[in-house]
């Protein structure tokens, strides 16, 4: 017989939204051996400011930060969003960005910088 049935114990099953694969264990070992130094030297996954602020707020106040759209100015092809974020017992921290998401991130950064000073 030209091809033999593989021993399924030596395969790992990888699944993602777009595809699922059966990959031989030796392939995984090869990749990890090849990239192990880079993985060890890599920077720890960085958490964005909104996530950090949410975690801080939940830990300290048991409530989520409140984001409020203050204004949306500029032409439709190049808008400028102004967003504020507020925690319990803090003032409203305002920032702007080219999208709501950017403006919220920027407001979260400003808020984190100011609450760390307290």
N, C-alpha and C positions, 0 to 999 in steps of 0.2 A: 504494500500500500504506500502510495506516494506521500500522503499527509496523514499524520496520526492525530487522533482526538487529543486536545490538550488536557492536562490535569488542571481542573478549575481551581484547585487549592493554590496554585501558583499565580493566579491572576487576581488583580484588584479591579473592582468595579468603580468607575468614575462616572458621575452623573452631573450634568449641568442643565441649564434651561434649554440650551440649543442642541445638545447631543449627549449621548451616553456611550461610554467606551469600556471595553475590556482590555486592560493593559497588562502585559506580563510583568510580574513582580520585578524581574531583572531590569526592565526599563525604568521603573521607579527608582530602583537602587542606583542605576547608572546616572540618572538625572540628579539625584541627591548627592551622589559622590562628586559629580561635576560642579555643582553649584553650592556645595556645603560651605565653603569659605565665604562666598558672597552672601549667603543667607545669614551666617554668623556675624558678618561685618555690617549687614544692612541696618539702617536706622529703624528703630521701633516704629510701628505704624503710628502715624500722627493722627490725632483726633481733631476734627474741625472745631471751631469756636462755638458754634451752636450746640454741638453735642456736649462739649465741656460745660457750657453754661447750663444746659438742661440737667446734667448730672449733678452739678453744684447745687442748683435750685431744688432739685428733688431731695438731695441729701440734707440740705439745710432747712428748707421750708416745707417740704412735702407737697410742693406745687410747681407747675411748669412755668417758665418765663412767658410773659405775655408780649407778643409782637403786634404792633399796630402800624398800618400803612398810613403815613401822614400826608404824603403827596406823590403824585405821578405827573411829572412835567416833561416838557420837551416834545419833539415830533414823534410820531408813531414808530419811525424807523430808528430812532435814537432816544429812547425814553430815559429819564432819570428818576429813580424811585428814592423816596425818603421814608425810612422806617425807624420806629422807636421800639425799644425793648425795655420792659420793666419787671423787676422782681419785687417781692414783698419787702416793704420798708426801704426801697431805693427810689431814686428819681428816675425819670424816663431818659434813657440814653439814646441819642438820635444819630443816625448815619445815613449815607446815601450810596447808591450803586447803580450799575447799568441794568440790573434785574432785581426783582424782589429778593431772590435768593442771595445775591451779592450784598444788597443793602442789609438784609438780616444778619449775614455773616459779619459784616463790618460793625453793625450795632452790637452784636454779641462780643466782638473783640474789645470794643470800647468799654462795654459793661464789665467784662472780665478784668480789664486793666484797672478799672476804678474800684471794683469790689476787693481786689487784691491789696489795695492801699489801705483799706479799712482795718 
